[in-house]
Amino acid sequence: MAVGNINELPENILLELFTHVPARQLLLRCRLVCSLWRDLIDLVTLWKRKCLREGFITEDWDQPVADWKIFYFLRSLHRNLLHNPCAEEGFEFWSLDVNGGDEWKHLPQVPGGGPQG
């Protein structure tokens, strides 16, 4: 089957393609292409599929979600946030990779550069 226009693809195939496009691009670029793409990108099905693909939910997820698009973005942020970044809970959630002590390090001079430190 030769397809002359991407919009001639079945909607299910377009939805599958959209699951591979970064969410930000879907909303800022793809959604503006045409009304078909806008309508597909606004479907709950797409955002639920993206959540599955990213591992935010599993196939047997049974909790209600009011807005899958918002859920997707909140979950993607949650994955990238540090727990206890300001040490309000002491060193909980922190790990020490290397202990260099409390000392200044002398950085070597970079050729063509000014002083460092």
C-alpha positions as CSV (number, residue, x, y, z in Angstrom):
1,M,0.0,0.0,0.0
2,A,1.6,3.3,-1.1
3,V,0.7,6.2,1.0
4,G,1.0,9.7,-0.5
5,N,0.2,11.6,2.6
6,I,1.0,10.8,6.2
7,N,-2.6,11.7,7.1
8,E,-3.8,8.7,5.0
9,L,-2.3,6.4,7.6
10,P,-4.8,4.8,10.0
11,E,-5.2,6.9,13.2
12,N,-3.9,4.0,15.3
13,I,-0.6,4.1,13.4
14,L,-0.4,7.9,13.8
15,L,-1.0,7.5,17.5
16,E,1.8,4.9,17.7
17,L,4.2,7.3,15.8
18,F,3.2,10.1,18.2
19,T,4.2,8.0,21.2
20,H,7.8,8.2,20.0
21,V,7.8,12.0,19.6
22,P,8.9,14.0,22.7
23,A,5.9,15.4,24.5
24,R,7.1,19.0,24.3
25,Q,7.3,18.7,20.5
26,L,3.9,17.2,20.3
27,L,2.3,20.2,22.0
28,L,4.5,23.0,20.6
29,R,4.9,21.8,17.0
30,C,2.9,18.8,15.9
31,R,-0.3,19.9,17.4
32,L,-0.2,23.0,15.1
33,V,0.2,20.9,11.8
34,C,-3.5,20.3,11.2
35,S,-6.8,19.6,12.9
36,L,-6.4,15.8,12.6
37,W,-3.0,15.9,14.4
38,R,-4.4,18.3,17.0
39,D,-7.3,16.0,17.7
40,L,-5.1,12.9,17.9
41,I,-2.6,14.7,20.2
42,D,-5.5,15.7,22.5
43,L,-6.7,12.1,22.8
44,V,-6.5,10.5,26.2
45,T,-5.3,7.3,24.4
46,L,-2.1,9.0,23.3
47,W,-1.1,10.2,26.7
48,K,-1.9,6.9,28.4
49,R,0.2,5.1,25.7
50,K,3.1,7.6,26.4
51,C,2.8,6.9,30.1
52,L,3.0,3.1,29.4
53,R,5.9,3.6,27.1
54,E,7.9,5.7,29.6
55,G,7.1,3.2,32.4
56,F,5.1,5.7,34.4
57,I,2.3,3.1,34.6
58,T,1.9,-0.6,34.0
59,E,-0.7,-2.5,31.8
60,D,-2.7,-3.4,35.0
61,W,-2.9,0.3,36.2
62,D,-6.3,0.7,37.8
63,Q,-6.1,4.1,39.5
64,P,-8.3,6.8,38.0
65,V,-6.5,9.7,36.3
66,A,-8.3,12.9,35.7
67,D,-6.0,14.2,32.9
68,W,-3.5,11.9,31.3
69,K,-1.6,14.7,29.7
70,I,-1.0,16.5,33.0
71,F,-0.2,13.1,34.7
72,Y,2.4,12.4,32.0
73,F,4.2,15.8,32.5
74,L,4.0,15.5,36.3
75,R,5.5,12.0,36.2
76,S,8.2,13.1,33.8
77,L,9.2,15.9,36.2
78,H,9.1,13.6,39.2
79,R,11.6,11.3,37.6
80,N,14.1,14.2,37.2
81,L,13.8,15.9,40.6
82,L,16.2,15.3,43.4
83,H,14.9,14.1,46.8
84,N,15.8,16.5,49.6
85,P,18.0,18.8,47.5
86,C,18.4,21.4,50.3
87,A,19.3,18.9,53.0
88,E,16.2,19.8,55.0
89,E,16.1,16.2,56.0
90,G,19.8,15.9,56.8
91,F,21.6,13.6,54.4
92,E,18.5,11.4,53.8
93,F,18.5,10.4,50.1
94,W,22.1,11.5,49.6
95,S,25.1,9.3,48.9
96,L,28.7,10.2,49.1
97,D,30.7,9.1,46.0
98,V,34.1,10.5,47.0
99,N,35.1,12.3,50.1
100,G,37.8,14.9,49.3
101,G,37.6,16.6,52.6
102,D,37.1,20.3,53.2
103,E,39.9,21.7,51.2
104,W,40.4,24.0,48.2
105,K,41.5,22.4,45.0
106,H,44.2,24.0,42.8
107,L,43.1,23.9,39.2
108,P,45.9,23.8,36.6
109,Q,46.2,26.8,34.3
110,V,44.4,26.3,31.0
111,P,46.5,27.4,28.0
112,G,45.2,30.8,26.7
113,G,42.9,31.1,29.7
114,G,42.9,33.4,32.7
115,P,43.2,32.3,36.4
116,Q,40.8,29.7,37.6
117,G,39.4,28.9,40.9
